[in-house]
Amino acid sequence: MLFLYTVLLVGCAILLAAGVVEQRRHFTSLHHIPTRVLVNGIRGKSSITRLCAGALRGGGLTTVAKTTGTAARFIHPDATEEPVYRKFGIANVVEQIGIVRRAAAYQPDALVIECMAVMPALQEINQSKLIRSTIGVLCNVREDHLAEMGPTLDDVARSLCRSMPEDGICVTAEQERFHILQEEADARNCRLVYADPDTVTDEELRGFSWFTFKENVAIALTVAELLGVDRATALRGMYDAPPDPGVLSVERYRTPEGKRLRFANVFAANDPESTLMNINQLLDLGAVHRPLSVVINCRPDRVERNGQMGEIIPRLDPEHVFVIGHPAKSAIDAIPAEFRSRAVDLGGDRRDPGEFMAELLGRLGPDSSLVAIGNIHGQGEILLEHLAELPADDTPDDTGGGPADEPRSVPAHPEHTDTAQLYVPRIDPYQGYPQAYEERYAQQPYDGHQYAGQPYPPSHPQQPETPQPYTPHPQQHDTPRPYTPRPHAPQPPQDFGRGPFEPRVAPAPRQPLDDDSQQWHSPGEAR
């Protein structure tokens, strides 16, 4: 018996020693990365991670990034990327140790990494033990993961605050619960910075060839400013950054009957507020138009979410509401009575896909738009697969006058028809991107220092604001090494700034501000 206790004691001692050695090795890797940006929140983390990395690369900083969204990706300093290998396909926060060690091998100036923890305790461990970020990002607080972080949105906000760096800086675009974030930041001696979306102009937003939000761009610009990258350079770096494979996109199809269809996959925004924001942005930019129809995909393990999607139907005012999946009743019953006559139950998850697709397409008009909301799994995947089999509609829009009884609204901006098809049926997170994605973003390799020190083209004048570089709190244990841009050969300015619905023109220069209070003001204060 004594022998068994001895073996147990020796085994525990070995495990303890191995853990101490592993922790010291990990902290050594962290010390080789002077700036670590941890992106947390409910919606848009992957997009913000890519935007921040692109902005810092544009400023000449050697930047490594890692996303965890639709498909986890490790992004190298030259903007090339590869899937993150996961044993047995299971995500675990421990994988951050290997990511940090691999990133440290590049001796980078910055690491931008997406938070992959949901449980509040794991979020705290991810910050205090695994990443120890110097700059935190808390993009927003939305209705999701309420079982783990809820039950209220205030509870979700406080749970997300566990990823705030102590004695560091946290950037947020959350306005409604800013006071809660401020309380938590004060408790951690963390400087909370509000990234005002109103500082991002429509012209700057149209510079992207993919859909994003002003909140995301404002956060990335704020992070870049903290690290000494001016606004014009950061924007050009973000324009060049490849989007996440789950980014919002619009596809144009021709049905077998010759009807024209614009389809928007909004499955990724699976909470009501994000869904409305996505669809309203598509309508405002002219990517989709009315008559508008909505598809709600229901899942038996997401009954509450099914009802939430039904409740927002009056705010979308669609022509038809197609309900697929099971139980369809959970979404239809949540639709207000005055809109319930527009709902079409396509038969649940046991109906033949060919039949419900034929009925869905048959009810659409000759030129209409369709948006898919809810959850992608189940019949949502089948819907996308069948739509992908339809021929693409490459014909230009008819901007002339049509029949008097069929008025057509002309989009406010020119049409963007170069949207890469980012959906692959039942996407494998370990495979490469679709060929269209690879061809689009692999044509011009990025050298990592393309814009540093170069003169700006006339369409991108240098901004008069002087950025305030980020300086760590003196109580921090990490002493960042000074950054010196690497020498590089000057390159002629390239053609940047083509937006989703704009020709190849650059954004108009922003008007200089008298001070920087517009960017840094608290949402609770008068401006």
Order of alpha helices (4+ residues) and beta strands (2+ residues): alpha-beta-alpha-beta-beta-beta-alpha-beta-alpha-beta-alpha-alpha-beta-alpha-beta-alpha-alpha-alpha-beta-beta-alpha-beta-alpha-alpha-beta-alpha-beta-alpha-beta-alpha-alpha-alpha
